[in-house]
Amino acid sequence: MSKFTHAGVSQLKGKFKARFANDPMRIKLLAKNGHNSIDIIELPNPMTKVDALTYLLSIDFDNGNVDVRTALQEGLASRTQPATQPLTLSKIRAKKVMETI
């Protein structure tokens, strides 16, 4: 599992998203690619994405910005909630049989 030394958020096309890096130069790359409201900090130690997001939420990284908090929470939720299992042909058939009963 990858570990990162920097984490934070950036805004692209009006939407905030969590960002991770191992080099502060990532800030320049994000800016070059049109991101704004870039806020990335150095983590106290290398962390996984889940650990970094949990840390950022625990230190009130968002400073009351609802959009930033939402981006952090969504990033955490997408990495901690189990993925939905795709329907297989047998599950679809079983569902149709149950609907007809």
MOPAC internal coordinates of N, CA, C and O (Angstrom, degrees):
PM7 1SCF
backbone

  N    0.0000 0     0.00 0     0.00 0    0    0    0
  C    1.4499 1     0.00 0     0.00 0    1    0    0
  C    1.5319 1   108.21 1     0.00 0    2    1    0
  O    1.2310 1   120.87 1   -47.09 1    3    2    1
  N    1.3134 1   115.95 1   132.91 1    3    2    1
  C    1.4615 1   121.40 1  -177.95 1    5    3    2
  C    1.5199 1   111.53 1   -70.91 1    6    5    3
  O    1.2310 1   121.64 1   -33.84 1    7    6    5
  N    1.3149 1   114.46 1   146.16 1    7    6    5
  C    1.4610 1   120.74 1   175.64 1    9    7    6
  C    1.5188 1   108.37 1  -122.04 1   10    9    7
  O    1.2310 1   121.11 1   -32.04 1   11   10    9
  N    1.3262 1   115.49 1   147.96 1   11   10    9
  C    1.4540 1   121.73 1  -175.86 1   13   11   10
  C    1.5174 1   110.57 1  -126.37 1   14   13   11
  O    1.2310 1   120.84 1   -29.04 1   15   14   13
  N    1.3297 1   116.00 1   150.96 1   15   14   13
  C    1.4631 1   121.72 1  -179.33 1   17   15   14
  C    1.5275 1   112.49 1  -102.52 1   18   17   15
  O    1.2310 1   120.18 1   167.28 1   19   18   17
  N    1.3200 1   117.27 1   -12.72 1   19   18   17
  C    1.4583 1   122.69 1  -179.74 1   21   19   18
  C    1.5243 1   109.14 1  -134.39 1   22   21   19
  O    1.2310 1   120.69 1   -35.62 1   23   22   21
  N    1.3334 1   116.29 1   144.38 1   23   22   21
  C    1.4608 1   120.64 1   177.85 1   25   23   22
  C    1.5211 1   109.54 1  -154.03 1   26   25   23
  O    1.2310 1   121.33 1   -22.62 1   27   26   25
  N    1.3019 1   115.06 1   157.38 1   27   26   25
  C    1.4594 1   120.50 1   179.01 1   29   27   26
  C    1.5101 1   110.45 1   170.04 1   30   29   27
  O    1.2310 1   120.88 1    33.09 1   31   30   29
  N    1.3307 1   115.92 1  -146.91 1   31   30   29
  C    1.4575 1   121.38 1  -178.15 1   33   31   30
  C    1.5201 1   110.30 1  -139.10 1   34   33   31
  O    1.2310 1   121.68 1   -19.05 1   35   34   33
  N    1.3226 1   114.39 1   160.95 1   35   34   33
  C    1.4570 1   120.90 1   169.61 1   37   35   34
  C    1.5220 1   106.86 1  -146.19 1   38   37   35
  O    1.2310 1   121.47 1   -18.21 1   39   38   37
  N    1.3207 1   114.78 1   161.79 1   39   38   37
  C    1.4554 1   120.34 1  -179.32 1   41   39   38
  C    1.5269 1   108.60 1  -115.59 1   42   41   39
  O    1.2310 1   121.12 1   -49.20 1   43   42   41
  N    1.3278 1   115.46 1   130.80 1   43   42   41
  C    1.4540 1   121.59 1   177.13 1   45   43   42
  C    1.5185 1   107.81 1  -135.65 1   46   45   43
  O    1.2310 1   121.02 1   -54.23 1   47   46   45
  N    1.3211 1   115.65 1   125.77 1   47   46   45
  C    1.4694 1   121.77 1  -179.32 1   49   47   46
  C    1.5244 1   110.72 1    54.54 1   50   49   47
  O    1.2310 1   120.71 1  -139.38 1   51   50   49
  N    1.3221 1   116.25 1    40.62 1   51   50   49
  C    1.4599 1   121.61 1   175.39 1   53   51   50
  C    1.5115 1   116.43 1    81.15 1   54   53   51
  O    1.2310 1   119.52 1   179.40 1   55   54   53
  N    1.3223 1   118.52 1    -0.60 1   55   54   53
  C    1.4667 1   120.92 1  -178.36 1   57   55   54
  C    1.5183 1   110.82 1  -118.15 1   58   57   55
  O    1.2310 1   120.85 1   -50.10 1   59   58   57
  N    1.3317 1   115.98 1   129.90 1   59   58   57
  C    1.4602 1   121.37 1   176.23 1   61   59   58
  C    1.5234 1   109.48 1   -80.94 1   62   61   59
  O    1.2310 1   121.57 1   -33.50 1   63   62   61
  N    1.3365 1   114.60 1   146.50 1   63   62   61
  C    1.4622 1   120.87 1   178.00 1   65   63   62
  C    1.5248 1   108.32 1  -146.44 1   66   65   63
  O    1.2310 1   121.00 1   -34.87 1   67   66   65
  N    1.3295 1   115.70 1   145.13 1   67   66   65
  C    1.4634 1   120.72 1   177.33 1   69   67   66
  C    1.5193 1   109.73 1   -68.92 1   70   69   67
  O    1.2310 1   120.96 1   -38.15 1   71   70   69
  N    1.3355 1   115.77 1   141.85 1   71   70   69
  C    1.4694 1   121.86 1  -179.35 1   73   71   70
  C    1.5200 1   109.27 1  -130.33 1   74   73   71
  O    1.2310 1   120.89 1   -31.33 1   75   74   73
  N    1.3355 1   115.91 1   148.67 1   75   74   73
  C    1.4533 1   122.59 1  -178.27 1   77   75   74
  C    1.5177 1   109.15 1  -135.02 1   78   77   75
  O    1.2310 1   120.59 1   -32.01 1   79   78   77
  N    1.3246 1   116.48 1   147.99 1   79   78   77
  C    1.4633 1   119.94 1  -179.31 1   81   79   78
  C    1.5181 1   110.26 1  -159.17 1   82   81   79
  O    1.2310 1   121.69 1   -15.53 1   83   82   81
  N    1.3146 1   114.37 1   164.47 1   83   82   81
  C    1.4619 1   121.39 1   173.26 1   85   83   82
  C    1.5176 1   110.63 1  -113.97 1   86   85   83
  O    1.2310 1   120.53 1  -172.37 1   87   86   85
  N    1.3041 1   116.59 1     7.63 1   87   86   85
  C    1.4547 1   121.56 1  -176.49 1   89   87   86
  C    1.5261 1   108.84 1  -150.02 1   90   89   87
  O    1.2310 1   119.59 1   -48.13 1   91   90   89
  N    1.3269 1   118.39 1   131.87 1   91   90   89
  C    1.4679 1   119.70 1   179.61 1   93   91   90
  C    1.5360 1   112.41 1   -64.58 1   94   93   91
  O    1.2310 1   119.51 1   168.23 1   95   94   93
  N    1.3072 1   118.54 1   -11.77 1   95   94   93
  C    1.4654 1   121.61 1   177.74 1   97   95   94
  C    1.5330 1   111.30 1   -65.99 1   98   97   95
  O    1.2310 1   120.41 1   164.57 1   99   98   97
  N    1.3057 1   116.83 1   -15.43 1   99   98   97
  C    1.4780 1   121.83 1   177.61 1  101   99   98
  C    1.5251 1   109.88 1   -57.85 1  102  101   99
  O    1.2310 1   120.04 1   148.27 1  103  102  101
  N    1.3146 1   117.53 1   -31.73 1  103  102  101
  C    1.4558 1   121.79 1   179.40 1  105  103  102
  C    1.5240 1   110.43 1   -59.99 1  106  105  103
  O    1.2310 1   120.37 1   135.05 1  107  106  105
  N    1.3263 1   116.89 1   -44.95 1  107  106  105
  C    1.4606 1   120.99 1   179.05 1  109  107  106
  C    1.5290 1   111.34 1   -64.20 1  110  109  107
  O    1.2310 1   120.59 1   140.40 1  111  110  109
  N    1.3179 1   116.49 1   -39.60 1  111  110  109
  C    1.4568 1   120.54 1   179.65 1  113  111  110
  C    1.5311 1   110.80 1   -65.13 1  114  113  111
  O    1.2310 1   120.57 1   137.32 1  115  114  113
  N    1.3297 1   116.51 1   -42.68 1  115  114  113
  C    1.4627 1   119.83 1   178.08 1  117  115  114
  C    1.5334 1   110.53 1   -62.13 1  118  117  115
  O    1.2310 1   120.59 1   134.79 1  119  118  117
  N    1.3334 1   116.49 1   -45.21 1  119  118  117
  C    1.4613 1   120.74 1   179.51 1  121  119  118
  C    1.5295 1   110.89 1   -61.37 1  122  121  119
  O    1.2310 1   120.45 1   138.08 1  123  122  121
  N    1.3105 1   116.75 1   -41.92 1  123  122  121
  C    1.4604 1   121.92 1   179.48 1  125  123  122
  C    1.5303 1   111.12 1   -61.79 1  126  125  123
  O    1.2310 1   120.47 1   147.92 1  127  126  125
  N    1.3144 1   116.72 1   -32.08 1  127  126  125
  C    1.4666 1   121.75 1  -178.37 1  129  127  126
  C    1.5287 1   113.48 1   -91.67 1  130  129  127
  O    1.2310 1   120.44 1  -166.04 1  131  130  129
  N    1.3388 1   116.77 1    13.96 1  131  130  129
  C    1.4541 1   120.33 1   172.71 1  133  131  130
  C    1.5169 1   117.04 1    94.70 1  134  133  131
  O    1.2310 1   119.87 1  -175.16 1  135  134  133
  N    1.3126 1   117.85 1     4.84 1  135  134  133
  C    1.4651 1   120.52 1   178.08 1  137  135  134
  C    1.5282 1   108.96 1   -76.24 1  138  137  135
  O    1.2310 1   121.01 1   -31.68 1  139  138  137
  N    1.3277 1   115.67 1   148.32 1  139  138  137
  C    1.4573 1   119.47 1   172.32 1  141  139  138
  C    1.5276 1   108.44 1  -135.11 1  142  141  139
  O    1.2310 1   120.38 1     0.09 1  143  142  141
  N    1.2989 1   116.88 1  -179.91 1  143  142  141
  C    1.4702 1   121.81 1  -174.95 1  145  143  142
  C    1.5263 1   110.21 1    49.88 1  146  145  143
  O    1.2310 1   120.77 1  -134.71 1  147  146  145
  N    1.3166 1   116.14 1    45.29 1  147  146  145
  C    1.4669 1   121.98 1  -178.47 1  149  147  146
  C    1.5319 1   108.36 1   -81.35 1  150  149  147
  O    1.2310 1   120.84 1   -56.79 1  151  150  149
  N    1.3174 1   116.00 1   123.21 1  151  150  149
  C    1.4612 1   121.32 1   179.16 1  153  151  150
  C    1.5259 1   107.45 1  -137.42 1  154  153  151
  O    1.2310 1   120.82 1   -80.98 1  155  154  153
  N    1.3016 1   116.04 1    99.02 1  155  154  153
  C    1.4637 1   122.10 1  -178.86 1  157  155  154
  C    1.5208 1   108.42 1  -125.52 1  158  157  155
  O    1.2310 1   120.89 1   -47.58 1  159  158  157
  N    1.3260 1   115.91 1   132.42 1  159  158  157
  C    1.4653 1   120.52 1  -179.35 1  161  159  158
  C    1.5235 1   110.13 1  -117.69 1  162  161  159
  O    1.2310 1   121.51 1   -18.47 1  163  162  161
  N    1.3147 1   114.71 1   161.53 1  163  162  161
  C    1.4609 1   120.30 1   173.84 1  165  163  162
  C    1.5246 1   107.58 1   -82.42 1  166  165  163
  O    1.2310 1   120.98 1   -48.65 1  167  166  165
  N    1.3055 1   115.72 1   131.35 1  167  166  165
  C    1.4652 1   121.13 1   179.57 1  169  167  166
  C    1.5277 1   109.54 1   -79.57 1  170  169  167
  O    1.2310 1   119.95 1   -25.62 1  171  170  169
  N    1.3422 1   117.70 1   154.38 1  171  170  169
  C    1.4680 1   119.91 1  -178.73 1  173  171  170
  C    1.5236 1   113.60 1   -64.37 1  174  173  171
  O    1.2310 1   120.42 1   155.93 1  175  174  173
  N    1.3368 1   116.80 1   -24.07 1  175  174  173
  C    1.4681 1   122.79 1   176.48 1  177  175  174
  C    1.5345 1   106.94 1  -159.15 1  178  177  175
  O    1.2310 1   119.63 1   -19.27 1  179  178  177
  N    1.3212 1   118.31 1   160.73 1  179  178  177
  C    1.4674 1   119.57 1   178.80 1  181  179  178
  C    1.5266 1   111.11 1   -58.28 1  182  181  179
  O    1.2310 1   121.19 1   -44.47 1  183  182  181
  N    1.3369 1   115.33 1   135.53 1  183  182  181
  C    1.4654 1   120.89 1  -176.40 1  185  183  182
  C    1.5222 1   110.74 1  -137.21 1  186  185  183
  O    1.2310 1   121.51 1   -25.11 1  187  186  185
  N    1.3306 1   114.73 1   154.89 1  187  186  185
  C    1.4606 1   119.95 1   170.60 1  189  187  186
  C    1.5179 1   107.82 1   -71.74 1  190  189  187
  O    1.2310 1   120.11 1    -9.73 1  191  190  189
  N    1.3165 1   117.39 1   170.27 1  191  190  189
  C    1.4649 1   120.65 1   179.18 1  193  191  190
  C    1.5276 1   111.23 1   -61.46 1  194  193  191
  O    1.2310 1   120.51 1   136.68 1  195  194  193
  N    1.3251 1   116.63 1   -43.32 1  195  194  193
  C    1.4704 1   120.31 1   179.48 1  197  195  194
  C    1.5247 1   110.41 1   -62.43 1  198  197  195
  O    1.2310 1   120.32 1   134.42 1  199  198  197
  N    1.3263 1   116.99 1   -45.58 1  199  198  197
  C    1.4624 1   120.63 1   179.76 1  201  199  198
  C    1.5297 1   110.93 1   -64.27 1  202  201  199
  O    1.2310 1   120.25 1   139.79 1  203  202  201
  N    1.3257 1   117.13 1   -40.21 1  203  202  201
  C    1.4571 1   120.97 1  -179.64 1  205  203  202
  C    1.5282 1   110.67 1   -65.67 1  206  205  203
  O    1.2310 1   120.10 1   136.28 1  207  206  205
  N    1.3151 1   117.41 1   -43.72 1  207  206  205
  C    1.4678 1   120.24 1   178.50 1  209  207  206
  C    1.5228 1   111.12 1   -64.60 1  210  209  207
  O    1.2310 1   120.51 1   138.47 1  211  210  209
  N    1.3181 1   116.64 1   -41.53 1  211  210  209
  C    1.4647 1   120.76 1   177.61 1  213  211  210
  C    1.5245 1   109.96 1   -62.08 1  214  213  211
  O    1.2310 1   120.23 1   137.82 1  215  214  213
  N    1.3072 1   117.16 1   -42.18 1  215  214  213
  C    1.4660 1   121.79 1   177.86 1  217  215  214
  C    1.5363 1   110.91 1   -62.43 1  218  217  215
  O    1.2310 1   120.38 1   131.89 1  219  218  217
  N    1.3230 1   116.89 1   -48.11 1  219  218  217
  C    1.4733 1   120.04 1  -179.16 1  221  219  218
  C    1.5267 1   111.17 1   -60.19 1  222  221  219
  O    1.2310 1   120.31 1   139.99 1  223  222  221
  N    1.3187 1   117.02 1   -40.01 1  223  222  221
  C    1.4663 1   119.94 1   177.89 1  225  223  222
  C    1.5281 1   110.80 1   -67.70 1  226  225  223
  O    1.2310 1   120.21 1   144.30 1  227  226  225
  N    1.3269 1   117.21 1   -35.70 1  227  226  225
  C    1.4712 1   120.48 1  -177.29 1  229  227  226
  C    1.5280 1   112.76 1   -70.80 1  230  229  227
  O    1.2310 1   120.23 1   154.16 1  231  230  229
  N    1.3319 1   117.17 1   -25.84 1  231  230  229
  C    1.4777 1   119.54 1  -179.07 1  233  231  230
  C    1.5275 1   111.91 1   -98.64 1  234  233  231
  O    1.2310 1   120.38 1  -167.34 1  235  234  233
  N    1.3334 1   116.87 1    12.66 1  235  234  233
  C    1.4709 1   121.96 1  -178.24 1  237  235  234
  C    1.5195 1   111.42 1    53.08 1  238  237  235
  O    1.2310 1   121.52 1  -132.25 1  239  238  237
  N    1.3197 1   114.70 1    47.75 1  239  238  237
  C    1.4583 1   122.29 1   179.52 1  241  239  238
  C    1.5308 1   111.90 1   -55.37 1  242  241  239
  O    1.2310 1   120.42 1   149.17 1  243  242  241
  N    1.3311 1   116.80 1   -30.83 1  243  242  241
  C    1.4616 1   121.41 1  -175.68 1  245  243  242
  C    1.5244 1   114.12 1   -72.59 1  246  245  243
  O    1.2310 1   119.92 1   164.63 1  247  246  245
  N    1.3350 1   117.75 1   -15.37 1  247  246  245
  C    1.4727 1   121.85 1  -179.15 1  249  247  246
  C    1.5270 1   112.87 1    49.03 1  250  249  247
  O    1.2310 1   120.43 1  -141.20 1  251  250  249
  N    1.3169 1   116.78 1    38.80 1  251  250  249
  C    1.4566 1   121.42 1   177.83 1  253  251  250
  C    1.5185 1   115.20 1    84.92 1  254  253  251
  O    1.2310 1   119.57 1  -179.84 1  255  254  253
  N    1.3289 1   118.43 1     0.16 1  255  254  253
  C    1.4628 1   121.61 1   178.75 1  257  255  254
  C    1.5266 1   108.29 1   -79.97 1  258  257  255
  O    1.2310 1   120.96 1   -68.52 1  259  258  257
  N    1.3268 1   115.77 1   111.48 1  259  258  257
  C    1.4655 1   121.26 1  -176.17 1  261  259  258
  C    1.5213 1   111.43 1   -62.19 1  262  261  259
  O    1.2310 1   119.71 1   141.83 1  263  262  261
  N    1.3260 1   118.17 1   -38.17 1  263  262  261
  C    1.4617 1   121.15 1  -179.00 1  265  263  262
  C    1.5318 1   111.53 1   -65.01 1  266  265  263
  O    1.2310 1   120.50 1   140.56 1  267  266  265
  N    1.3170 1   116.64 1   -39.44 1  267  266  265
  C    1.4684 1   120.77 1   178.83 1  269  267  266
  C    1.5223 1   109.63 1   -68.41 1  270  269  267
  O    1.2310 1   120.03 1   134.68 1  271  270  269
  N    1.3323 1   117.55 1   -45.32 1  271  270  269
  C    1.4690 1   120.90 1   179.40 1  273  271  270
  C    1.5282 1   110.14 1   -60.77 1  274  273  271
  O    1.2310 1   120.43 1   137.82 1  275  274  273
  N    1.3202 1   116.78 1   -42.18 1  275  274  273
  C    1.4569 1   120.64 1   179.23 1  277  275  274
  C    1.5286 1   110.89 1   -61.61 1  278  277  275
  O    1.2310 1   120.00 1   137.34 1  279  278  277
  N    1.3329 1   117.60 1   -42.66 1  279  278  277
  C    1.4602 1   121.32 1   178.59 1  281  279  278
  C    1.5273 1   110.67 1   -61.28 1  282  281  279
  O    1.2310 1   120.41 1   137.34 1  283  282  281
  N    1.3241 1   116.82 1   -42.66 1  283  282  281
  C    1.4638 1   120.45 1   179.24 1  285  283  282
  C    1.5229 1   111.05 1   -66.13 1  286  285  283
  O    1.2310 1   120.47 1   136.18 1  287  286  285
  N    1.3318 1   116.71 1   -43.82 1  287  286  285
  C    1.4623 1   120.69 1  -179.89 1  289  287  286
  C    1.5242 1   111.57 1   -65.98 1  290  289  287
  O    1.2310 1   120.48 1   139.12 1  291  290  289
  N    1.3372 1   116.70 1   -40.88 1  291  290  289
  C    1.4641 1   119.83 1   178.11 1  293  291  290
  C    1.5285 1   111.05 1   -65.76 1  294  293  291
  O    1.2310 1   120.60 1   140.21 1  295  294  293
  N    1.3204 1   116.45 1   -39.79 1  295  294  293
  C    1.4580 1   120.30 1   177.36 1  297  295  294
  C    1.5133 1   111.41 1   -61.72 1  298  297  295
  O    1.2310 1   120.63 1   138.81 1  299  298  297
  N    1.3218 1   116.39 1   -41.19 1  299  298  297
  C    1.4614 1   121.11 1   178.92 1  301  299  298
  C    1.5246 1   110.69 1   -68.40 1  302  301  299
  O    1.2310 1   120.49 1   134.88 1  303  302  301
  N    1.3245 1   116.67 1   -45.12 1  303  302  301
  C    1.4664 1   120.48 1  -179.26 1  305  303  302
  C    1.5215 1   111.51 1   -61.54 1  306  305  303
  O    1.2310 1   120.21 1   140.05 1  307  306  305
  N    1.3230 1   117.20 1   -39.95 1  307  306  305
  C    1.4645 1   119.68 1  -178.31 1  309  307  306
  C    1.5270 1   112.02 1   -68.37 1  310  309  307
  O    1.2310 1   120.64 1   159.70 1  311  310  309
  N    1.3154 1   116.37 1   -20.30 1  311  310  309
  C    1.4647 1   119.79 1  -178.68 1  313  311  310
  C    1.5236 1   113.35 1  -100.73 1  314  313  311
  O    1.2310 1   119.95 1   169.80 1  315  314  313
  N    1.3233 1   117.69 1   -10.20 1  315  314  313
  C    1.4646 1   119.93 1  -177.06 1  317  315  314
  C    1.5200 1   113.32 1  -114.94 1  318  317  315
  O    1.2310 1   119.52 1   158.37 1  319  318  317
  N    1.3335 1   118.52 1   -21.63 1  319  318  317
  C    1.4571 1   120.28 1   179.42 1  321  319  318
  C    1.5185 1   109.31 1   -83.44 1  322  321  319
  O    1.2310 1   120.56 1   -40.68 1  323  322  321
  N    1.3183 1   116.53 1   139.32 1  323  322  321
  C    1.4645 1   118.25 1   179.61 1  325  323  322
  C    1.5287 1   110.63 1   -65.29 1  326  325  323
  O    1.2310 1   120.99 1   -37.73 1  327  326  325
  N    1.3017 1   115.71 1   142.27 1  327  326  325
  C    1.4618 1   120.28 1   178.32 1  329  327  326
  C    1.5216 1   109.00 1   -69.52 1  330  329  327
  O    1.2310 1   120.86 1   -34.88 1  331  330  329
  N    1.3082 1   115.96 1   145.12 1  331  330  329
  C    1.4571 1   119.24 1   178.21 1  333  331  330
  C    1.5236 1   108.66 1   -71.43 1  334  333  331
  O    1.2310 1   121.34 1   -38.35 1  335  334  333
  N    1.3026 1   115.04 1   141.65 1  335  334  333
  C    1.4539 1   120.80 1  -179.40 1  337  335  334
  C    1.5287 1   109.02 1   -80.13 1  338  337  335
  O    1.2310 1   119.79 1   -47.98 1  339  338  337
  N    1.3280 1   118.00 1   132.02 1  339  338  337
  C    1.4631 1   119.98 1   178.49 1  341  339  338
  C    1.5242 1   110.63 1   -67.04 1  342  341  339
  O    1.2310 1   121.31 1   -30.92 1  343  342  341
  N    1.3109 1   115.10 1   149.08 1  343  342  341
  C    1.4611 1   119.55 1   177.91 1  345  343  342
  C    1.5235 1   109.58 1   -72.58 1  346  345  343
  O    1.2310 1   121.33 1   -47.55 1  347  346  345
  N    1.3171 1   115.06 1   132.45 1  347  346  345
  C    1.4591 1   120.02 1   174.96 1  349  347  346
  C    1.5212 1   107.81 1   -94.74 1  350  349  347
  O    1.2310 1   120.61 1   -14.82 1  351  350  349
  N    1.2973 1   116.44 1   165.18 1  351  350  349
  C    1.4546 1   121.18 1  -179.91 1  353  351  350
  C    1.5236 1   110.86 1   -57.98 1  354  353  351
  O    1.2310 1   120.10 1   140.24 1  355  354  353
  N    1.3174 1   117.41 1   -39.76 1  355  354  353
  C    1.4663 1   120.15 1  -179.61 1  357  355  354
  C    1.5295 1   111.06 1   -67.13 1  358  357  355
  O    1.2310 1   119.93 1   144.44 1  359  358  357
  N    1.3293 1   117.74 1   -35.56 1  359  358  357
  C    1.4716 1   120.23 1   177.65 1  361  359  358
  C    1.5193 1   110.89 1   -68.80 1  362  361  359
  O    1.2310 1   120.16 1   142.45 1  363  362  361
  N    1.3288 1   117.30 1   -37.55 1  363  362  361
  C    1.4645 1   120.93 1   178.58 1  365  363  362
  C    1.5255 1   109.85 1   -64.83 1  366  365  363
  O    1.2310 1   120.48 1   134.80 1  367  366  365
  N    1.3506 1   116.68 1   -45.20 1  367  366  365
  C    1.4642 1   120.89 1   178.46 1  369  367  366
  C    1.5106 1   110.98 1   -61.69 1  370  369  367
  O    1.2310 1   120.03 1   136.36 1  371  370  369
  N    1.3285 1   117.56 1   -43.64 1  371  370  369
  C    1.4653 1   121.03 1  -179.67 1  373  371  370
  C    1.5282 1   110.57 1   -63.53 1  374  373  371
  O    1.2310 1   120.48 1   141.80 1  375  374  373
  N    1.3312 1   116.68 1   -38.20 1  375  374  373
  C    1.4675 1   120.79 1   179.35 1  377  375  374
  C    1.5321 1   109.93 1   -65.31 1  378  377  375
  O    1.2310 1   120.12 1   138.36 1  379  378  377
  N    1.3378 1   117.38 1   -41.64 1  379  378  377
  C    1.4662 1   121.53 1   179.04 1  381  379  378
  C    1.5135 1   110.89 1   -65.03 1  382  381  379
  O    1.2310 1   119.87 1   140.61 1  383  382  381
  N    1.3306 1   117.85 1   -39.39 1  383  382  381
  C    1.4449 1   121.72 1   178.15 1  385  383  382
  C    1.5252 1   109.81 1   -62.97 1  386  385  383
  O    1.2310 1   120.36 1   137.15 1  387  386  385
  N    1.3368 1   116.92 1   -42.85 1  387  386  385
  C    1.4752 1   120.90 1  -179.46 1  389  387  386
  C    1.5269 1   110.96 1   -67.02 1  390  389  387
  O    1.2310 1   119.68 1   147.55 1  391  390  389
  N    1.3243 1   118.21 1   -32.45 1  391  390  389
  C    1.4645 1   121.69 1   179.61 1  393  391  390
  C    1.5314 1   111.73 1   -70.36 1  394  393  391
  O    1.2310 1   120.53 1   150.42 1  395  394  393
  N    1.3212 1   116.60 1   -29.58 1  395  394  393
  C    1.4589 1   120.06 1  -178.60 1  397  395  394
  C    1.5178 1   112.98 1   -83.66 1  398  397  395
  O    1.2310 1   120.44 1   165.74 1  399  398  397
  N    1.3200 1   116.76 1   -14.26 1  399  398  397
  C    1.4771 1   120.54 1  -179.03 1  401  399  398
  C    1.4983 1   110.52 1   -81.22 1  402  401  399
  O    1.2310 1   120.10 1   180.00 1  403  402  401

